Structures are given as C-alpha cells and as structure tokens.
Amino acid sequence: MERFSVALARMDDILGAGRNFDMVSRDLTIAGSRARLYVVNGYAKEDILERIIAAWQALPRLPASAEDFVASCVAAADAQTEPDAQKAAVAVFSGKTLLLVERYQTYILLEAKTYPTRSVQEPDTSRVLRGSHDGFTENIMENAALLRRRVRDTHLTLEIATVGGRSRQDVAMIYMAGEAEEDMLSELRQKLEAISVRSFSLSQESLAECIAPRQWWNPFPKVRYTERPDVAVASIMEGSILLMVDNSPCVMILPATIFSFTEEVNDYYFPPLIGSYLKIVRLTVLFLNLFITPLWYLLVKNPAALPASMDFLLVQEEYYVPLILQLLLVEFIVDILKLASLNTPDALSNSFSMLGALILGDFAVQARWLVPEVLVYMAFVAVVNYAQHSYEMGYATKLCRMGLLLLIWAANWWGFGLGVLGILALIASTRPILGRSYLYPLIPFDRKAMWNMLHRRHIDRNNT
C-alpha cells in the first residue's frame, strides 16, 4: 500500500466518503497506529462492529502482518486481506467493512453486514393448498439457506459469479453434482463469463437477455421462473440448473422446454391420480386458450359449415362493429385492465373492479360495441389464462391467438391452416438457452421422460 495518507485520500475518493451520505468512515487508533474504517451505513451491523472495535482498542501491540492481525484480532465470522483497492471498494459496496491500518500494506475486509430484506412469505402468484408457504426474497444468502435447509447433501453445489460492469451483480449457479449434465454446466459457465454489460438494472430479466439466443420475433419463453424453494429443489433433484440473482426473488430454472410449462407445484401436493388429472386439465386449458376464440370466429364467419345442432354458436343479435374488431378490442381492454390493476391502490380496488365491469359488461352490449358471445368467449380466455403459472407463456399464446384471428379474417380456413403451421414452426424453431431441444422429450423422443411429463408420477421409494 502507498503512504497511509495517500491511501486514505484515494479510498475516500473511490468510495465517496464525505460525498455520499450513506458511506461511513471512522478514524481509529489501534495499538498506537492510525487506522480508518469504511462501511455503508445501511449494511452495518452495529453491535458486531462495536465489539470488534472495542477489542482492537484494547490491543497492547499489533501483530507483524495483516494476515496475523486477521487470524488473531478479528472476531468477525469472515475476514480476509485484499491488496487491490478497486476490489476492496467493490467488496464495501457489497456489504463488507473495510479497515486500513497504517502499519500494513494491504486492505482488511470484515464480514459484519446485514441486508435490508422483507420476510419470507409465500409468493402471490404461486400459492398452494398444502405444502410449505415460504418463498424466496431479494437476499441471495437467505435464498441459498432456504435451499440448504431442504437439501442436506454434499453434492448440492452453489457457484458464485459477479457480472455487470457497474452494478457488479452476484449470480449463483446452483446444481446437484452428478445429476446435472456437465456439458450444460460448462456451456452455462461460458455464457456467464462472456457477459459484458454495464448494469443489471432488471436483475433476472437482464441476465436472461444476455444469455438467451437472439430471437426477438419469437414470443415463447426460454426460461422458467419460480419464487418457491420447494419447486427449485425439486428441479435441482431432477438435474436442472438454477440461476439465482441477488436483489431478485425470481430464480431461473434451466433448461426449459415447452412441456415443462405444463407442470405446477400443486400437482405434487395431491395424490398421483388427482395430480395427473390436474396435469390433463392444465394441458387442455393451454390448447383452449390458444384455439377457442379463433375456432369460434372461424365457424361464425362460415355459418354454412355448421350443422343445425350447433346453431347456438352463431351470433343471435344484430351488431355494427365487425367481430374481428370486437375480439381484438376485448384482447386489448383485458390487457389494459391488467396493467391498470397493478397501479391501483388497495383503497380504490373495489371502485376499479366496478369500472372494469362497466366497460366489459351490459353497457358495452347495450351500446352495440360488443355482442354477448364475444364477452363470454373472451371472459373464458381471460380466466383460462390464469390456470397456468407462467406470464410469459400466457402472453405467447395470446400473441399467437391474435395472429390466428387476423389470418382467419384474411383467408378463412386457409388462414387457420397457415396459422397452425406457423405456430408449430415457431415452437420448433425456438432455441433454448440450454438443453437438447425446446420440444424435448418429444424431439428427440424419450418415451420415459414424455410419460413422466404427461402424468403425475409416484415417488420412487428406492430413490427419493
């Protein structure tokens, strides 16, 4: 380390001591030597620091080296020396306490921090009737502890990496050694090392965009997310890899296939027969969500193709707005109501619900904006969309459904056929971040994996 006064001035400039109100610096005298302590006020665990400082001030003399000082005079659970000033500064911004002592030519880092965090509670978007009701938080260390509590196995591996030029975000790669494929682990490590962005302002979404293949025109999700520790642990035990980003409760599960989005935690908190039934319902709902309004619009547009017994599907009332505009209008209104509900204070939620009912209710029918049949089918689609837990998959099916409607409006049955082929081609051309194929286990075909995917399998008593 350079001359002590120069080192202090340099570290003050790097950390912004005196410029940033949350950066605390305190001058100390330890065994006759000058010293200075740096810590971010919001991270400081004051009771631990008070005890450590009191022990230092009682020292009769300093050890010969900084390493000896850390070994014999630092009561913090974790402490180390760091010769590089920039790395020491990044550690301070990560929550560590920095000590500079005039006698030593290196920086001393102490682990005496506490992160501001919320309580561990069940995620709003993934509730269960039975099972655990805890969830991940924004603290990566707490999230790691939630996993360790469930998997007390020496094969559970948690690797840490720091990405982002300015944000210096901590990213953990978590897997079960021996279960996860080594090729996928090596590929993911290379992707993380190749990231060169200045900031991870959007946490897991920024990370996903950095490592995912460039397919902006493809709406199908390439990553599964969960905020539930039990789901994350179940995925690890099956050979998946987790990516956990600090400051985010959402954990990424890789690899992801289109069939993996039909799985949900409630399937496994019920007996196998009921769980299999729920899987079938969810898979059926996925197809209904995609095809029910396009098929209805196609049949109404071609009433001659309907048998007399299905005349009830036809629009009975007179209307002035074309059906295609009505269907697209309701699609947009539903999305507007979703976005508005996110910004509506709880005190006004009842008023907002009444307003939404007026917009998509009897007044819209009386004003001849919409016909009742459109409201019925779009209400069904809106409810069905919440039957699967992935928002990304919900909007992927929504965009495909709207594309189908436009193709049917332009070319009737030919448009429907082209739309179905286009959706299949879109799914088949989706490039996953990791793994064999987006259509695995259908392509390449794996009979056992496909059967396990389509039904709720029993727990293997010999290999639980």
C-alpha positions as CSV (number, residue, x, y, z in Angstrom):
1,M,0.0,0.0,0.0
2,E,1.2,3.5,-0.7
3,R,1.8,6.1,2.0
4,F,-1.0,6.0,4.5
5,S,-2.4,9.5,3.9
6,V,-2.3,8.9,0.2
7,A,-4.1,5.6,0.6
8,L,-6.8,7.2,2.7
9,A,-7.3,10.0,0.2
10,R,-7.6,7.5,-2.6
11,M,-10.1,5.3,-0.8
12,D,-12.1,8.4,0.2
13,D,-12.3,9.3,-3.5
14,I,-13.2,5.8,-4.7
15,L,-15.9,5.2,-2.0
16,G,-17.2,8.8,-1.9
17,A,-16.7,9.3,1.8
18,G,-17.9,12.8,2.6
19,R,-19.7,12.9,-0.7
20,N,-22.2,10.0,-0.2
21,F,-24.3,10.4,3.0
22,D,-24.5,6.6,3.5
23,M,-20.8,6.0,3.4
24,V,-19.4,6.0,7.0
25,S,-15.7,6.4,7.7
26,R,-14.3,6.5,11.2
27,D,-10.7,7.1,12.3
28,L,-9.3,4.8,14.9
29,T,-6.1,4.3,16.9
30,I,-5.1,0.7,17.2
31,A,-2.1,0.0,19.4
32,G,-0.6,3.4,18.6
33,S,-1.2,3.0,14.8
34,R,-3.6,5.1,12.8
35,A,-6.5,3.3,11.1
36,R,-9.7,4.1,9.3
37,L,-12.9,2.0,9.0
38,Y,-15.3,2.2,6.0
39,V,-18.8,0.8,5.9
40,V,-22.1,1.5,4.1
41,N,-24.5,2.7,6.8
42,G,-27.4,0.6,5.6
43,Y,-25.2,-2.6,5.7
44,A,-23.6,-2.0,9.1
45,K,-24.3,-4.5,11.9
46,E,-23.6,-2.1,14.7
47,D,-23.5,-4.5,17.7
48,I,-20.8,-6.7,16.0
49,L,-18.7,-3.7,14.9
50,E,-18.8,-2.1,18.4
51,R,-17.5,-5.3,19.9
52,I,-14.7,-5.7,17.3
53,I,-13.6,-2.0,17.7
54,A,-13.5,-2.3,21.5
55,A,-11.3,-5.4,21.2
56,W,-9.0,-3.6,18.8
57,Q,-8.6,-0.5,21.0
58,A,-7.6,-2.8,23.9
59,L,-4.7,-4.4,22.0
60,P,-1.3,-3.7,23.5
61,R,0.6,-4.1,20.2
62,L,-0.2,-5.1,16.6
63,P,0.9,-8.4,15.0
64,A,3.6,-8.3,12.4
65,S,1.5,-8.8,9.3
66,A,-2.1,-8.1,8.2
67,E,-2.7,-11.9,7.9
68,D,-1.7,-12.4,11.5
69,F,-3.9,-9.5,12.5
70,V,-6.9,-11.1,10.7
71,A,-6.1,-14.5,12.3
72,S,-5.8,-13.3,15.9
73,C,-7.5,-10.0,16.3
74,V,-10.7,-10.1,14.1
75,A,-13.8,-11.6,15.7
76,A,-16.0,-11.4,12.6
77,A,-17.1,-14.7,11.1
78,D,-15.4,-14.0,7.8
79,A,-12.3,-11.8,7.3
80,Q,-9.6,-11.6,4.6
81,T,-6.9,-9.3,3.2
82,E,-7.2,-7.7,-0.3
83,P,-4.2,-6.0,-1.9
84,D,-6.2,-4.4,-4.8
85,A,-8.0,-1.1,-3.9
86,Q,-10.7,-1.4,-6.6
87,K,-11.7,-4.9,-5.5
88,A,-11.7,-3.8,-1.9
89,A,-14.1,-0.9,-2.8
90,V,-16.5,-3.3,-4.6
91,A,-16.5,-5.5,-1.5
92,V,-17.6,-2.5,0.6
93,F,-20.4,-1.8,-1.8
94,S,-21.4,-5.4,-1.4
95,G,-21.7,-5.0,2.3
96,K,-18.3,-5.7,3.8
97,T,-16.5,-3.5,6.2
98,L,-13.0,-2.2,5.1
99,L,-10.2,-1.5,7.5
100,L,-7.0,0.4,6.7
101,V,-4.1,0.2,9.2
102,E,-1.1,2.4,8.8
103,R,1.3,-0.4,9.6
104,Y,0.0,-2.8,7.0
105,Q,0.4,-2.7,3.2
106,T,-2.9,-4.3,2.3
107,Y,-6.6,-3.8,2.9
108,I,-8.6,-5.8,5.5
109,L,-12.2,-6.8,4.8
110,L,-14.6,-7.9,7.5
111,E,-18.0,-9.7,7.2
112,A,-20.2,-7.7,9.6
113,K,-23.2,-6.8,7.5
114,T,-27.0,-7.1,7.5
115,Y,-29.1,-6.7,4.3
116,P,-32.4,-4.9,4.3
117,T,-34.9,-7.5,3.4
118,R,-38.6,-8.5,3.7
119,S,-39.9,-11.5,5.5
120,V,-40.0,-15.0,3.9
121,Q,-43.6,-15.4,2.7
122,E,-45.5,-17.3,0.1
123,P,-45.4,-15.8,-3.4
124,D,-48.7,-14.2,-4.5
125,T,-48.6,-15.9,-8.0
126,S,-47.9,-19.4,-6.9
127,R,-50.0,-20.5,-3.9
128,V,-50.6,-24.0,-2.7
129,L,-53.4,-25.5,-0.6
130,R,-50.9,-27.9,1.0
131,G,-47.2,-27.8,1.5
132,S,-44.8,-25.1,2.5
133,H,-45.8,-21.4,2.5
134,D,-42.4,-19.8,2.3
135,G,-40.8,-18.1,-0.7
136,F,-37.6,-16.6,-1.9
137,T,-36.7,-13.0,-1.0
138,E,-34.3,-10.4,-2.6
139,N,-31.4,-11.6,-0.4
140,I,-29.3,-14.2,-2.2
141,M,-27.8,-15.6,1.1
142,E,-31.3,-16.1,2.6
143,N,-32.4,-17.9,-0.6
144,A,-29.3,-20.1,-0.5
145,A,-30.2,-21.0,3.1
146,L,-33.8,-22.0,2.1
147,L,-32.3,-24.4,-0.4
148,R,-29.7,-25.8,2.1
149,R,-32.5,-26.4,4.6
150,R,-34.2,-28.8,2.2
151,V,-31.2,-30.5,0.6
152,R,-28.6,-31.6,3.2
153,D,-26.4,-33.2,0.7
154,T,-22.7,-32.8,-0.1
155,H,-23.5,-32.9,-3.8
156,L,-25.5,-29.6,-3.7
157,T,-23.2,-27.1,-5.3
158,L,-23.6,-23.3,-5.3
159,E,-21.1,-21.4,-7.5
160,I,-21.0,-17.6,-7.4
161,A,-20.0,-15.2,-10.1
162,T,-20.0,-11.4,-10.4
163,V,-21.4,-9.9,-13.6
164,G,-22.1,-6.4,-14.8
165,G,-19.5,-3.7,-15.3
166,R,-21.0,-1.2,-12.9
167,S,-23.7,-3.0,-10.9
168,R,-21.3,-5.9,-10.1
169,Q,-24.3,-8.2,-9.6
170,D,-23.9,-11.5,-7.7
171,V,-25.2,-14.5,-9.7
172,A,-25.3,-18.0,-8.2
173,M,-25.3,-21.2,-10.4
174,I,-26.9,-24.0,-8.3
175,Y,-27.0,-27.6,-9.2
176,M,-26.7,-31.1,-7.9
177,A,-23.3,-32.6,-8.8
178,G,-23.8,-35.9,-10.6
179,E,-27.4,-35.1,-11.6
180,A,-26.8,-32.0,-13.9
181,E,-25.1,-32.7,-17.2
182,E,-21.5,-31.5,-17.4
183,D,-21.9,-30.2,-20.9
184,M,-24.7,-27.9,-19.9
185,L,-22.8,-26.7,-16.8
186,S,-19.7,-25.9,-19.0
187,E,-21.9,-24.1,-21.6
188,L,-23.6,-22.0,-18.9
189,R,-20.3,-21.0,-17.3
190,Q,-19.0,-19.8,-20.6
191,K,-22.2,-17.8,-21.2
192,L,-21.8,-16.1,-17.8
193,E,-18.2,-15.4,-18.4
194,A,-18.9,-13.9,-21.8
195,I,-21.4,-11.3,-20.4
196,S,-20.2,-7.8,-20.9
197,V,-22.9,-5.3,-19.9
198,R,-22.6,-2.2,-17.8
199,S,-25.5,-2.8,-15.4
200,F,-28.0,-5.4,-14.4
201,S,-30.8,-3.0,-13.7
202,L,-33.6,-5.6,-14.3
203,S,-32.0,-8.4,-12.4
204,Q,-33.0,-11.8,-13.7
205,E,-34.5,-10.4,-16.9
206,S,-31.2,-8.6,-17.8
207,L,-29.4,-11.9,-17.2
208,A,-31.9,-13.9,-19.3
209,E,-31.5,-11.5,-22.2
210,C,-27.7,-11.7,-22.0
211,I,-27.5,-15.5,-22.2
212,A,-30.6,-16.3,-24.4
213,P,-30.4,-16.7,-28.2
214,R,-31.4,-13.6,-30.1
215,Q,-35.0,-14.3,-31.3
216,W,-36.9,-11.1,-30.7
217,W,-39.7,-12.3,-33.0
218,N,-40.3,-15.5,-31.0
219,P,-42.7,-14.9,-28.0
220,F,-42.2,-18.4,-26.5
221,P,-40.3,-18.2,-23.2
222,K,-36.9,-19.8,-22.9
223,V,-36.7,-19.6,-19.1
224,R,-38.9,-20.9,-16.3
225,Y,-39.1,-18.8,-13.2
226,T,-40.1,-19.7,-9.6
227,E,-40.3,-17.9,-6.3
228,R,-40.9,-21.2,-4.4
229,P,-37.9,-23.0,-2.7
230,D,-39.7,-26.4,-2.9
231,V,-40.1,-26.1,-6.7
232,A,-36.5,-25.0,-7.1
233,V,-35.3,-28.0,-5.0
234,A,-37.5,-30.4,-7.0
235,S,-36.0,-29.1,-10.2
236,I,-32.4,-29.5,-8.9
237,M,-33.0,-33.1,-7.9
238,E,-34.2,-33.8,-11.4
239,G,-31.0,-32.5,-12.9
240,S,-32.0,-28.9,-13.7
241,I,-29.7,-25.9,-13.1
242,L,-30.8,-22.8,-11.1
243,L,-29.6,-19.3,-11.7
244,M,-30.2,-17.0,-8.7
245,V,-29.6,-13.3,-9.0
246,D,-29.1,-11.1,-6.0
247,N,-31.9,-8.5,-5.4
248,S,-34.5,-10.7,-7.0
249,P,-36.8,-13.3,-5.6
250,C,-37.2,-15.0,-9.0
251,V,-35.0,-18.0,-9.6
252,M,-34.4,-19.1,-13.2
253,I,-34.7,-22.9,-14.0
254,L,-32.7,-24.2,-16.9
255,P,-33.1,-25.9,-19.3
256,A,-36.7,-25.1,-20.2
257,T,-38.9,-26.9,-22.7
258,I,-42.5,-26.1,-23.8
259,F,-43.7,-29.2,-21.9
260,S,-42.1,-28.0,-18.6
261,F,-44.6,-25.1,-18.5
262,T,-47.4,-27.6,-18.0
263,E,-46.0,-28.6,-14.6
264,E,-47.1,-27.0,-11.4
265,V,-46.3,-27.5,-7.7
266,N,-49.9,-28.3,-6.8
267,D,-49.8,-31.4,-8.9
268,Y,-47.3,-32.9,-6.4
269,Y,-49.1,-31.9,-3.2
270,F,-52.0,-34.1,-4.1
271,P,-52.2,-37.9,-4.7
272,P,-51.0,-39.2,-8.1
273,L,-54.5,-39.7,-9.5
274,I,-55.6,-36.1,-8.7
275,G,-52.2,-34.7,-9.7
276,S,-52.5,-36.5,-13.1
277,Y,-56.0,-35.1,-13.6
278,L,-54.7,-31.5,-12.8
279,K,-52.0,-32.0,-15.4
280,I,-54.5,-33.1,-18.0
281,V,-56.7,-30.1,-17.2
282,R,-53.8,-27.7,-17.5
283,L,-52.7,-29.2,-20.8
284,T,-56.3,-29.0,-22.2
285,V,-56.6,-25.4,-20.9
286,L,-53.4,-24.5,-22.8
287,F,-54.9,-25.6,-26.1
288,L,-58.3,-24.0,-25.3
289,N,-56.5,-20.7,-24.5
290,L,-54.9,-20.8,-28.0
291,F,-57.7,-22.0,-30.2
292,I,-61.2,-21.4,-28.7
293,T,-61.8,-17.8,-29.9
294,P,-60.1,-18.4,-33.4
295,L,-62.2,-21.6,-33.9
296,W,-65.4,-19.8,-32.8
297,Y,-64.7,-16.9,-35.1
298,L,-64.0,-19.2,-38.0
299,L,-67.3,-21.1,-37.5
300,V,-69.3,-17.9,-37.1
301,K,-67.7,-16.5,-40.3
302,N,-68.7,-19.6,-42.2
303,P,-72.2,-20.5,-40.8
304,A,-72.9,-22.8,-43.8
305,A,-70.3,-25.3,-42.4
306,L,-72.2,-25.6,-39.1
307,P,-74.8,-28.4,-38.6
308,A,-78.2,-27.4,-37.4
309,S,-77.5,-28.7,-33.9
310,M,-74.7,-26.2,-33.4
311,D,-76.6,-23.0,-34.5
312,F,-76.4,-21.8,-30.9
313,L,-72.8,-20.8,-31.6
314,L,-73.9,-18.2,-34.1
315,V,-74.3,-14.6,-33.1
316,Q,-78.1,-14.0,-32.5
317,E,-78.1,-10.3,-32.1
318,E,-77.5,-7.5,-34.6
319,Y,-74.1,-5.9,-34.4
320,Y,-72.4,-3.0,-36.2
321,V,-68.8,-3.4,-35.2
322,P,-67.1,-6.3,-37.1
323,L,-66.4,-9.4,-35.0
324,I,-62.7,-9.3,-35.6
325,L,-62.5,-5.7,-34.2
326,Q,-64.6,-6.8,-31.2
327,L,-62.3,-9.7,-30.4
328,L,-59.2,-7.6,-30.8
329,L,-60.7,-4.8,-28.8
330,V,-61.5,-7.0,-25.9
331,E,-58.0,-8.5,-26.0
332,F,-56.5,-5.0,-25.7
333,I,-59.0,-4.0,-23.0
334,V,-58.2,-7.0,-20.8
335,D,-54.5,-6.1,-21.0
336,I,-55.2,-2.5,-20.2
337,L,-57.2,-3.6,-17.1
338,K,-54.3,-5.9,-16.0
339,L,-51.8,-3.1,-16.3
340,A,-54.2,-0.6,-14.5
341,S,-54.8,-3.1,-11.7
342,L,-51.0,-3.1,-10.9
343,N,-51.1,0.6,-10.3
344,T,-54.4,0.8,-8.5
345,P,-54.1,1.5,-4.7
346,D,-55.8,-1.1,-2.5
347,A,-58.2,1.6,-1.3
348,L,-59.5,2.0,-4.8
349,S,-59.5,-1.6,-5.9
350,N,-63.3,-2.0,-5.4
351,S,-64.0,1.1,-7.5
352,F,-61.7,-0.2,-10.2
353,S,-63.4,-3.6,-10.3
354,M,-66.8,-1.8,-10.7
355,L,-65.3,0.3,-13.5
356,G,-64.0,-2.8,-15.3
357,A,-67.4,-4.5,-15.0
358,L,-69.0,-1.4,-16.6
359,I,-66.5,-1.4,-19.5
360,L,-66.9,-5.2,-20.2
361,G,-70.5,-5.6,-19.1
362,D,-74.0,-4.9,-20.0
363,F,-73.4,-1.3,-21.0
364,A,-70.9,-2.4,-23.7
365,V,-73.6,-4.7,-25.1
366,Q,-76.3,-2.0,-25.0
367,A,-74.1,0.5,-26.7
368,R,-73.7,-2.0,-29.5
369,W,-69.9,-2.1,-29.1
370,L,-69.8,-5.8,-28.3
371,V,-72.1,-8.8,-28.6
372,P,-72.7,-11.1,-25.6
373,E,-71.0,-14.1,-27.4
374,V,-67.7,-12.2,-27.7
375,L,-67.8,-11.3,-24.0
376,V,-68.5,-14.9,-23.0
377,Y,-65.6,-16.4,-25.0
378,M,-63.1,-13.7,-24.0
379,A,-64.1,-14.0,-20.4
380,F,-63.4,-17.7,-20.6
381,V,-60.0,-17.0,-22.2
382,A,-59.1,-14.4,-19.5
383,V,-59.9,-17.0,-16.8
384,V,-58.1,-19.8,-18.5
385,N,-55.0,-17.7,-18.8
386,Y,-54.6,-17.7,-15.1
387,A,-54.8,-21.6,-14.9
388,Q,-51.1,-21.8,-15.8
389,H,-48.4,-20.0,-13.8
390,S,-46.1,-18.6,-16.4
391,Y,-46.9,-15.0,-17.5
392,E,-44.5,-15.3,-20.4
393,M,-46.3,-18.4,-21.8
394,G,-49.7,-16.7,-21.3
395,Y,-48.6,-13.8,-23.5
396,A,-47.0,-16.1,-26.0
397,T,-50.3,-17.9,-26.5
398,K,-52.1,-14.6,-26.6
399,L,-50.0,-13.2,-29.4
400,C,-50.4,-16.5,-31.4
401,R,-54.2,-16.3,-30.8
402,M,-54.4,-12.8,-32.1
403,G,-52.3,-13.8,-35.1
404,L,-54.7,-16.7,-35.8
405,L,-57.7,-14.3,-35.7
406,L,-56.1,-12.0,-38.2
407,L,-55.2,-14.8,-40.6
408,I,-58.8,-16.2,-40.3
409,W,-60.2,-12.8,-41.1
410,A,-57.9,-12.5,-44.2
411,A,-58.2,-16.1,-45.6
412,N,-60.8,-18.2,-43.7
413,W,-59.9,-21.9,-43.5
414,W,-56.7,-21.4,-45.4
415,G,-55.7,-18.7,-42.9
416,F,-56.4,-21.0,-40.0
417,G,-54.3,-23.8,-41.5
418,L,-51.4,-21.4,-42.2
419,G,-51.7,-20.0,-38.7
420,V,-51.5,-23.5,-37.1
421,L,-48.5,-24.4,-39.3
422,G,-46.9,-21.1,-38.4
423,I,-47.3,-21.7,-34.6
424,L,-45.8,-25.2,-34.9
425,A,-42.9,-23.8,-36.9
426,L,-42.4,-21.1,-34.3
427,I,-42.3,-23.6,-31.5
428,A,-40.0,-25.9,-33.4
429,S,-37.6,-23.1,-34.2
430,T,-37.4,-21.8,-30.6
431,R,-33.8,-22.2,-29.5
432,P,-33.4,-22.9,-25.8
433,I,-30.7,-21.4,-23.6
434,L,-29.5,-24.9,-22.6
435,G,-30.6,-28.5,-23.5
436,R,-31.3,-30.7,-26.5
437,S,-34.4,-29.1,-27.9
438,Y,-37.4,-26.9,-27.0
439,L,-39.6,-29.9,-27.8
440,Y,-37.8,-32.4,-25.7
441,P,-38.9,-35.1,-24.7
442,L,-40.9,-35.2,-27.9
443,I,-38.0,-34.3,-30.2
444,P,-35.7,-36.1,-29.6
445,F,-38.2,-38.6,-28.4
446,D,-37.7,-40.0,-24.9
447,R,-40.6,-42.3,-24.0
448,K,-40.0,-42.4,-20.3
449,A,-39.5,-38.7,-19.9
450,M,-42.5,-38.0,-22.0
451,W,-44.7,-40.3,-19.9
452,N,-43.4,-38.7,-16.7
453,M,-44.1,-35.3,-18.1
454,L,-47.7,-36.0,-19.0
455,H,-48.8,-37.6,-15.7
456,R,-48.1,-37.2,-12.0
457,R,-45.7,-40.0,-11.3
458,H,-45.4,-41.8,-8.0
459,I,-42.5,-41.1,-5.7
460,D,-39.8,-43.8,-6.2
461,R,-39.4,-45.4,-2.8
462,N,-35.9,-46.7,-3.7
463,N,-34.7,-43.3,-4.9
464,T,-36.5,-40.4,-3.2
